[in-house]
Amino acid sequence: MHPMANRPKALVTAPFRGDGMTTLESIADVVYDPWIEQRPLRIYDGEKLAARIDQEGAEILVVESDFVRGPVFDRPLRVIGSCRGDPNNVDVAAATNAGIPVLRAPGRNADAVAEMTVALLFAVNRFVVPADRDVRAGQVYANGLIPYQRFRAWQLAGRTAGIVGLGAVGRATKWRLEGLGMKVIAFDPYNNEATHTLDDLLEEADVVTMHAMVTDETRGMIGKDEFARMKPDAIYLNTARAMLHDTDALTAALQNGQLGGAGLDHFEGENLPTGHPMCSMQNVVLTPHIGGATYDTEANHSRMIADDIDRLFRGERPLHIVNPEVLK
Ligand SMILES: NC(=O)c1ccc[n+]([C@@H]2O[C@H](COP(=O)([O-])OP(=O)(O)OC[C@H]3O[C@@H](n4cnc5c(N)ncnc54)[C@H](O)[C@@H]3O)[C@@H](O)[C@H]2O)c1
């Protein structure tokens, strides 16, 4: 028989690139149709995805944003790869019932989010956005002041950064901030390397940066009292999730001058209401959940998922399997 005759088909609707694609192509015939290239946006629901699996005759499914639900689990799939840290687009219980292994890609975007955190920190601390706006508008002299008078700041080297949540992103942020000459302290009840209680961190840090996951314990963990505990002029960064703080309390802390500034990459409902008070604050930098948006993130999840499919097909245990109970 021809060696290619029994190759499985892989339907890949995630962006997929680099070594991971090479590995997957060595295992399977790949149908590559990533959601991210579609105009208009295309996100499959369970029915549409099941129909596509039928159309391609796929036994391997690799997704990022599509919803893996209901009828998908009636298909003869050998594995589902979800190119995310938290595979919440997959009904894992149904996959387990159907005996289908589900793989994930933890920490795939840790470096990307850490770099975005550093970008926001510099942008907030050195007024990069309003200064750029002034140059573009031909208004470098404003209110009788030259730019040097309006845009002064303390340098970051020598100051203290407090990391809340020392997981993949928190650790990737830590060494970067240390590289800038900052003293880095951390709060994380589940990581022995964390140095501080939350209260001590809030009192000591010049920069507080959020990297915890959202849980019952962390939802709203930074509110009025916590902002009040921070140093006057502290910078608050959140490239994790808006649900970790009370947005009204943050807005009030900025309005009454308690905080020096803020950099945010996430909002509840993915956007701020138009005309929100933070939109007119020049010490606030707002980005729309793009922390993880690098090509490297895609290369990382591709490598992790493809290597684990390879392990599975060789009879080895995948490193990042969500439902190991399906392994015989
Ligand atoms: N902006 C983006 O595009 C983007 C991309 C990826 C991840 N994120 C977010 O960044 C955050 C971190 O992601 P990650 O990949 O590092 O996750 P992770 O699971 O590796 O790390 C989360 C950390 O939070 C800690 N934690 C749990 N409970 C805590 C508590 N009560 N107080 C403090 N820390 C606590 C955990 O111990 C863990 O170390 C998540 O909220 C994630 O949703 C954002």
The ligand as an SDF file (V2000), in Angstrom:
LIG
                    3D

 44 48  0  0  0  0  0  0  0  0999 V2000
   -4.7800   40.5380   26.8810 N   0  0  0  0  0  0  0  0  0  0  0  0
   -4.7470   39.3660   26.2880 C   0  0  0  0  0  0  0  0  0  0  0  0
   -4.8470   39.2810   25.0660 O   0  0  0  0  0  0  0  0  0  0  0  0
   -4.5470   38.1290   27.1130 C   0  0  0  0  0  0  0  0  0  0  0  0
   -3.9590   36.9980   26.5210 C   0  0  0  0  0  0  0  0  0  0  0  0
   -3.6940   35.8910   27.3260 C   0  0  0  0  0  0  0  0  0  0  0  0
   -4.0740   35.8660   28.6570 C   0  0  0  0  0  0  0  0  0  0  0  0
   -4.7080   36.9510   29.1830 N   0  0  0  0  0  0  0  0  0  0  0  0
   -5.1200   36.9350   30.6010 C   0  0  0  0  0  0  0  0  0  0  0  0
   -3.9530   37.0590   31.4030 O   0  0  0  0  0  0  0  0  0  0  0  0
   -4.1610   36.4000   32.6550 C   0  0  0  0  0  0  0  0  0  0  0  0
   -3.0040   35.4640   32.9350 C   0  0  0  0  0  0  0  0  0  0  0  0
   -2.9230   34.4550   31.9280 O   0  0  0  0  0  0  0  0  0  0  0  0
   -1.8480   33.2790   32.0770 P   0  0  0  0  0  0  0  0  0  0  0  0
   -1.7620   32.5990   30.7710 O   0  0  0  0  0  0  0  0  0  0  0  0
   -0.6130   33.7840   32.7410 O   0  0  0  0  0  0  0  0  0  0  0  0
   -2.6180   32.3220   33.1050 O   0  0  0  0  0  0  0  0  0  0  0  0
   -1.9690   31.3540   34.1920 P   0  0  0  0  0  0  0  0  0  0  0  0
   -3.0360   30.3900   34.5510 O   0  0  0  0  0  0  0  0  0  0  0  0
   -0.6460   30.8460   33.7270 O   0  0  0  0  0  0  0  0  0  0  0  0
   -1.6900   32.3340   35.4390 O   0  0  0  0  0  0  0  0  0  0  0  0
   -2.6940   32.8290   36.2660 C   0  0  0  0  0  0  0  0  0  0  0  0
   -2.1040   33.0120   37.6510 C   0  0  0  0  0  0  0  0  0  0  0  0
   -3.0960   33.5840   38.5020 O   0  0  0  0  0  0  0  0  0  0  0  0
   -2.8500   33.0450   39.8020 C   0  0  0  0  0  0  0  0  0  0  0  0
   -3.9560   33.2540   40.7110 N   0  0  0  0  0  0  0  0  0  0  0  0
   -5.0280   32.4510   40.9450 C   0  0  0  0  0  0  0  0  0  0  0  0
   -5.7800   32.9610   41.9390 N   0  0  0  0  0  0  0  0  0  0  0  0
   -5.1700   34.1120   42.3360 C   0  0  0  0  0  0  0  0  0  0  0  0
   -5.4630   35.0780   43.3290 C   0  0  0  0  0  0  0  0  0  0  0  0
   -6.5380   34.9570   44.1200 N   0  0  0  0  0  0  0  0  0  0  0  0
   -4.6460   36.1230   43.4340 N   0  0  0  0  0  0  0  0  0  0  0  0
   -3.5490   36.2540   42.6530 C   0  0  0  0  0  0  0  0  0  0  0  0
   -3.2020   35.3530   41.7080 N   0  0  0  0  0  0  0  0  0  0  0  0
   -4.0150   34.2960   41.5510 C   0  0  0  0  0  0  0  0  0  0  0  0
   -2.5920   31.5860   39.5170 C   0  0  0  0  0  0  0  0  0  0  0  0
   -1.9610   30.9670   40.6270 O   0  0  0  0  0  0  0  0  0  0  0  0
   -1.6810   31.6830   38.3000 C   0  0  0  0  0  0  0  0  0  0  0  0
   -0.3110   31.7320   38.6910 O   0  0  0  0  0  0  0  0  0  0  0  0
   -5.5270   35.7270   32.5500 C   0  0  0  0  0  0  0  0  0  0  0  0
   -6.5000   36.5570   33.1470 O   0  0  0  0  0  0  0  0  0  0  0  0
   -5.7720   35.6580   31.0610 C   0  0  0  0  0  0  0  0  0  0  0  0
   -7.1610   35.6440   30.7610 O   0  0  0  0  0  0  0  0  0  0  0  0
   -4.9200   38.0880   28.4570 C   0  0  0  0  0  0  0  0  0  0  0  0
  1  2  1  0
  2  3  2  0
  2  4  1  0
  4  5  1  0
  4 44  2  0
  5  6  2  0
  6  7  1  0
  7  8  2  0
  8  9  1  0
  8 44  1  0
  9 10  1  0
  9 42  1  0
 10 11  1  0
 11 12  1  0
 11 40  1  0
 12 13  1  0
 13 14  1  0
 14 15  2  0
 14 16  1  0
 14 17  1  0
 17 18  1  0
 18 19  2  0
 18 20  1  0
 18 21  1  0
 21 22  1  0
 22 23  1  0
 23 24  1  0
 23 38  1  0
 24 25  1  0
 25 26  1  0
 25 36  1  0
 26 27  1  0
 26 35  1  0
 27 28  2  0
 28 29  1  0
 29 30  1  0
 29 35  2  0
 30 31  1  0
 30 32  2  0
 32 33  1  0
 33 34  2  0
 34 35  1  0
 36 37  1  0
 36 38  1  0
 38 39  1  0
 40 41  1  0
 40 42  1  0
 42 43  1  0
M  CHG  2   8   1  16  -1
M  END
$$$$
